[in-house]
Amino acid sequence: MKELHRFLGSAGVRYETNCLLSSHSSFHIGGHATLACFPKTREQMLAVLNKVTQLGVPFFLAGNGSNVVYSDRGFDGLVIFTGDWKELSISGNRILASAGTSLYRVSVAAREAALTGAEFLYGIPGTLGGAIFMNAGAYGGSMADICLRSEYYDCVSGESGWLEGAAQEFAYRSSIYEKDPRYTVLGAELCLTPGERGTIAQVMDALMERRKASQPLEYPSAGSVFKRPEGYFAGKLIEDCGLKGTRVGGAEVSQKHAGFIVNRGGATAKDVQELVERVRARVLQETGVCLECEIRFIGDF
């Protein structure tokens, strides 16, 4: 790690030792990472990825920490936070943006350019890289619908390049980046459709109101906990099993939307993990449906 410290300093990349992960988590949960860094440019990002690959240091790429649960024990390695790397440009009906660009910024830029297709991103508290990784979607839209191509870094060869169309292997809440850990998302080019700015704004406002009305935005969370089982809705299954309001420590199945687990104060990663397993076991017992996690657990549990 000492060599990595020296490298980050000489490369001008902002870094932090013994980084408290809960301060970088939408769940407000997590111990300390041995080292964290915050690259601001593509050059810095590639330099960091090349170095950790060369040194064999365990690393995890994080955006806004909105879909993860960091271990109470932290992470013994490097966490690369992409949120400071937020490049975005528009040409015609195409948006080219870096992995750290927030989905809020992408959706607002599309609206201001009178481009439709990205409205569903408005209000999702993540970054473009994370959205590509998990093929994020909401209200009938998904990244697979608008992502023309994505730029990757190959952690085995150290090379970067572009994947287009079907090569990205988008599926429900999945992509080649989620399936194959050798690939890391660097950015993407989105293809949208010319539209009317006022209409786009109305759609975005309506979607935001739906989020506020149905989701427990007043509490820290990692978003929707479970993937949608084929033919069912996870939240409805959980609610029908009488699990709304179930608590383990400070973690609670939201009383507003059973598909969310919220931090009611002082929740630990172990609380969340135990509650997730309790919910999964109950739903399987009563319905025969096996729920699959959408959120990711990072570190040693």
Buried (B, 14 or more C-beta within 10 A) or exposed (E): EEEBEEBBEEBEBBBBEEBBBBEBBBBBBBBBBBBBBBBBBBEBBBBBBBBBBEEEBEBBBBBBBBBBBBBBBBBBBBBBBBBBBBBBEBEEBBBBBBBBBBBBBBBBBBBEBBBBBBBBBBBBBBBBBBBBBBBBBBBEBBBBBBBBBBBBBBBEEEEBEBBEEEEBBBEEBBBBBBEEEEBBBBBBBBBBEEBEBEEBBEBBEEBEEEBEEEBBBEBBBBBBBBBBBEEBBBBEBBBBBEBBEBBBBBBBBBEBBBBBBBBBEEBBBBBBBBBBEBBBEBBBEEBEBEBEBBBBBBBEE
